[in-house]
Amino acid sequence: MVTSVCNPLCLKRGANSCAKNVSNTHKMKKRLFFILACMALLTVGCGDTDKPDENTGGGSGTCGGTADRLITRLDITYTSTDGIDATERCTFTYDELKRLTVLERRYVEEGRYEDGSTLTYDYSVPDAIVFSVAYEEDGEPFRVTTTARLDVAGRLASYHWRRCIDAPGSGSEELTDIVSTASYNDAGELISVLSEPSPQGMSDNTYFTWRDGNMVSARQGSQTDTATYGVRANDKTNLDLNWLLYGTESFCTLLGNDDDGINFPLIGRMGNRSRGYLETTCLDLSQGGSEIRRYDYTFDADGYPTRIVCTVETKYDPSGPMQDETETITYTITYDN
């Protein structure tokens, strides 16, 4: 079941969901949790080392990390050739079982508060997680609550959400209930998320390809986003950081409402995590050109990542009006001890 308060603005701007849709052209590249960028594969290594405090790539792991230390805060800085464009702070709260219960995010752009949201996870319902997002739109508060059903292995089996779509024969939009169903292979790896009903023109089905324990591609319709990984084991952190870094539409919108999809594999509820830390992602842009992301990691003496630097290179079709861009996104990770 879905309990939601529909944002009336989605009816005016043609958004494809009634959850918050903040993806405009400028902010696409500046949202950790609401990013909707497009990329494809580039096999470029970032290098790897086991030495503390050196940048490196990533290796082997399972659904969850060791959770000896919990991530409590994530600070993100977005820097372009013009300087610091925006900052974002995410704080994480856990229950006594070390399960993520609250994720708060604050986004500041050009020195002023721009956006924020609070995500909550409620584990009190048997075989389910009740997931809520609270936010403000033009000063008006909204809250969207959905229920994710779990399978016998504790993984997400189905997810109920809503979308605003064009009503046939009218100039208005209407709320439509959508059910997304996840499937896994015998190794416990996520292989697809299928959504019904799927309105014409919507690419709601996502298919994943794995190689050597790593999720190397996510396909929606004709668009395939791909990723490469390092050799250092992604088995330390309690949250799967790869899902905070992908930044591609096919990965991040696998459950429809903006980035809702990443909030479940982030906490280990959608099968195995990739064995290695994310190293590169890239995509051929529909208008020509490509966008490439490269990730470099710094680890502390105990092997926990403390800093991640993502370099984003966007190259446009030389015959078009757009100029190539380079942006740096820096993630600073704080633990509870």
Solvent accessible surface area in square Angstrom, and as a share of the most:
residue,aa,sasa,rsa
1,M,166,0.74
2,V,22,0.12
3,T,101,0.59
4,S,25,0.16
5,V,87,0.50
6,C,36,0.21
7,N,0,0.00
8,P,65,0.41
9,L,37,0.18
10,C,0,0.00
11,L,85,0.42
12,K,153,0.65
13,R,103,0.38
14,G,48,0.46
15,A,7,0.05
16,N,59,0.30
17,S,0,0.00
18,C,3,0.02
19,A,9,0.07
20,K,11,0.05
21,N,29,0.15
22,V,20,0.12
23,S,27,0.17
24,N,74,0.38
25,T,122,0.71
26,H,98,0.44
27,K,33,0.14
28,M,70,0.31
29,K,33,0.14
30,K,14,0.06
31,R,1,0.01
32,L,10,0.05
33,F,2,0.01
34,F,11,0.05
35,I,6,0.03
36,L,25,0.13
37,A,6,0.04
38,C,44,0.26
39,M,0,0.00
40,A,20,0.15
41,L,87,0.43
42,L,48,0.24
43,T,114,0.66
44,V,47,0.27
45,G,55,0.53
46,C,27,0.16
47,G,44,0.42
48,D,62,0.32
49,T,26,0.15
50,D,111,0.57
51,K,126,0.53
52,P,66,0.41
53,D,103,0.54
54,E,74,0.33
55,N,76,0.39
56,T,0,0.00
57,G,0,0.00
58,G,0,0.00
59,G,10,0.10
60,S,54,0.35
61,G,17,0.16
62,T,92,0.53
63,C,42,0.25
64,G,38,0.36
65,G,22,0.21
66,T,75,0.44
67,A,23,0.18
68,D,101,0.53
69,R,38,0.14
70,L,20,0.10
71,I,1,0.01
72,T,41,0.24
73,R,87,0.32
74,L,3,0.02
75,D,31,0.16
76,I,1,0.01
77,T,41,0.24
78,Y,2,0.01
79,T,44,0.25
80,S,30,0.19
81,T,120,0.70
82,D,135,0.70
83,G,30,0.29
84,I,118,0.60
85,D,28,0.15
86,A,3,0.02
87,T,54,0.32
88,E,5,0.02
89,R,111,0.40
90,C,0,0.00
91,T,49,0.28
92,F,10,0.04
93,T,72,0.42
94,Y,36,0.14
95,D,35,0.18
96,E,151,0.68
97,L,114,0.57
98,K,105,0.45
99,R,78,0.29
100,L,4,0.02
101,T,28,0.16
102,V,39,0.23
103,L,0,0.00
104,E,80,0.36
105,R,1,0.00
106,R,134,0.49
107,Y,0,0.00
108,V,52,0.30
109,E,6,0.03
110,E,122,0.55
111,G,77,0.74
112,R,135,0.49
113,Y,114,0.43
114,E,51,0.23
115,D,10,0.05
116,G,9,0.09
117,S,8,0.05
118,T,41,0.24
119,L,5,0.02
120,T,33,0.19
121,Y,8,0.03
122,D,63,0.33
123,Y,34,0.13
124,S,90,0.58
125,V,53,0.30
126,P,110,0.69
127,D,105,0.55
128,A,4,0.03
129,I,1,0.00
130,V,31,0.18
131,F,3,0.01
132,S,7,0.04
133,V,15,0.09
134,A,27,0.21
135,Y,9,0.04
136,E,103,0.46
137,E,26,0.12
138,D,130,0.67
139,G,61,0.59
140,E,92,0.41
141,P,100,0.63
142,F,12,0.05
143,R,116,0.42
144,V,11,0.06
145,T,29,0.17
146,T,3,0.02
147,T,17,0.10
148,A,0,0.00
149,R,99,0.36
150,L,28,0.14
151,D,38,0.20
152,V,166,0.95
153,A,68,0.52
154,G,22,0.21
155,R,58,0.21
156,L,0,0.00
157,A,29,0.23
158,S,20,0.13
159,Y,0,0.00
160,H,49,0.22
161,W,1,0.00
162,R,64,0.23
163,R,7,0.03
164,C,2,0.01
165,I,26,0.13
166,D,108,0.56
167,A,15,0.12
168,P,124,0.78
169,G,94,0.91
170,S,61,0.39
171,G,93,0.89
172,S,64,0.41
173,E,33,0.15
174,E,80,0.36
175,L,71,0.35
176,T,24,0.14
177,D,83,0.43
178,I,1,0.00
179,V,56,0.32
180,S,0,0.00
181,T,66,0.38
182,A,10,0.08
183,S,43,0.28
184,Y,36,0.14
185,N,51,0.26
186,D,157,0.81
187,A,66,0.51
188,G,13,0.12
189,E,21,0.10
190,L,1,0.01
191,I,65,0.33
192,S,11,0.07
193,V,0,0.00
194,L,70,0.35
195,S,1,0.01
196,E,114,0.51
197,P,71,0.44
198,S,45,0.29
199,P,28,0.18
200,Q,188,0.84
201,G,79,0.76
202,M,65,0.29
203,S,63,0.41
204,D,14,0.07
205,N,48,0.24
206,T,0,0.00
207,Y,82,0.31
208,F,13,0.06
209,T,67,0.39
210,W,38,0.13
211,R,144,0.53
212,D,121,0.63
213,G,13,0.12
214,N,22,0.11
215,M,5,0.02
216,V,18,0.11
217,S,14,0.09
218,A,0,0.00
219,R,102,0.37
220,Q,16,0.07
221,G,42,0.40
222,S,124,0.80
223,Q,58,0.26
224,T,48,0.28
225,D,0,0.00
226,T,17,0.10
227,A,1,0.01
228,T,23,0.13
229,Y,26,0.10
230,G,8,0.08
231,V,120,0.69
232,R,38,0.14
233,A,33,0.26
234,N,0,0.00
235,D,50,0.26
236,K,64,0.27
237,T,0,0.00
238,N,21,0.11
239,L,3,0.02
240,D,1,0.01
241,L,3,0.02
242,N,0,0.00
243,W,13,0.05
244,L,7,0.04
245,L,3,0.02
246,Y,2,0.01
247,G,5,0.05
248,T,0,0.00
249,E,64,0.29
250,S,1,0.01
251,F,0,0.00
252,C,4,0.02
253,T,19,0.11
254,L,1,0.01
255,L,0,0.00
256,G,13,0.12
257,N,2,0.01
258,D,8,0.04
259,D,5,0.03
260,D,9,0.05
261,G,0,0.00
262,I,1,0.00
263,N,1,0.00
264,F,0,0.00
265,P,8,0.05
266,L,1,0.00
267,I,30,0.15
268,G,16,0.15
269,R,53,0.20
270,M,4,0.02
271,G,6,0.06
272,N,51,0.26
273,R,7,0.02
274,S,4,0.02
275,R,115,0.42
276,G,0,0.00
277,Y,1,0.00
278,L,0,0.00
279,E,19,0.08
280,T,0,0.00
281,T,0,0.00
282,C,7,0.04
283,L,0,0.00
284,D,97,0.50
285,L,23,0.11
286,S,121,0.78
287,Q,111,0.49
288,G,23,0.22
289,G,33,0.32
290,S,21,0.13
291,E,8,0.04
292,I,17,0.09
293,R,1,0.00
294,R,63,0.23
295,Y,0,0.00
296,D,45,0.23
297,Y,0,0.00
298,T,22,0.13
299,F,0,0.00
300,D,29,0.15
301,A,90,0.70
302,D,91,0.47
303,G,11,0.11
304,Y,6,0.02
305,P,0,0.00
306,T,38,0.22
307,R,108,0.40
308,I,1,0.01
309,V,27,0.15
310,C,0,0.00
311,T,42,0.25
312,V,1,0.00
313,E,46,0.21
314,T,2,0.01
315,K,100,0.42
316,Y,30,0.12
317,D,49,0.25
318,P,135,0.85
319,S,103,0.66
320,G,33,0.32
321,P,130,0.82
322,M,102,0.46
323,Q,152,0.67
324,D,87,0.45
325,E,71,0.32
326,T,63,0.37
327,E,6,0.03
328,T,44,0.25
329,I,0,0.00
330,T,28,0.16
331,Y,7,0.03
332,T,61,0.36
333,I,9,0.05
334,T,55,0.32
335,Y,22,0.08
336,D,72,0.37
337,N,111,0.57
